[in-house]
Amino acid sequence: MATKGHNEVKESLREMTRIFKPKDPKKFVKEYVRKYRIMGGYEEELTLIVENELDKLDSSVS
């Protein structure tokens, strides 16, 4: 992914995570990659982003 596109994907995924608060980050990323036709090979990185964002949300609620 190009740098600009890569950052846009990351920010979009963070926003989607805040909105939907997925229970299963791997499944959420898999559906996101399929729906938005993201190139393969980024699932692990995107899953980490979702997990980190969920951790931030959990810590801010407590």
C-alpha positions in Angstrom: 0.0 0.0 0.0 1.2 3.5 -0.7 1.9 5.6 2.3 -1.1 8.0 1.9 -3.5 5.1 1.1 -2.0 3.1 3.9 -2.7 5.9 6.4 -6.2 6.3 5.1 -6.9 2.6 5.6 -5.6 2.7 9.1 -7.6 5.8 10.1 -10.8 4.3 8.5 -10.3 1.1 10.3 -9.8 2.9 13.6 -13.1 4.9 13.0 -15.0 1.7 12.1 -13.6 0.0 15.2 -14.9 2.9 17.4 -18.3 2.8 15.8 -18.9 -1.0 15.7 -16.7 -2.2 18.7 -16.3 -5.7 17.2 -16.1 -8.7 19.5 -13.8 -10.6 17.2 -11.0 -8.4 15.7 -9.8 -11.0 13.3 -13.2 -11.6 11.8 -13.8 -7.8 11.6 -10.6 -7.3 9.7 -11.3 -10.2 7.4 -14.7 -8.7 6.5 -13.2 -5.2 6.2 -10.4 -6.4 3.8 -12.9 -8.3 1.7 -15.5 -5.5 1.6 -13.0 -2.7 0.8 -10.8 -4.9 -1.4 -7.6 -4.2 0.5 -4.5 -6.0 -0.8 -3.7 -9.2 1.0 -0.9 -9.6 3.5 -2.0 -6.7 5.8 -4.5 -8.7 7.9 -2.1 -9.1 10.9 -1.1 -5.4 11.0 -4.8 -4.3 10.7 -5.9 -6.8 13.4 -3.3 -5.2 15.7 -4.7 -1.8 15.0 -8.2 -3.0 15.8 -7.0 -4.7 19.0 -5.1 -1.6 20.1 -8.1 0.7 19.4 -10.4 -1.7 21.4 -7.9 -1.5 24.3 -8.0 2.3 24.2 -11.8 2.2 24.2 -11.9 -0.2 27.1 -9.4 1.9 29.2 -11.3 5.1 28.5 -14.6 3.6 29.7 -13.1 2.3 33.0 
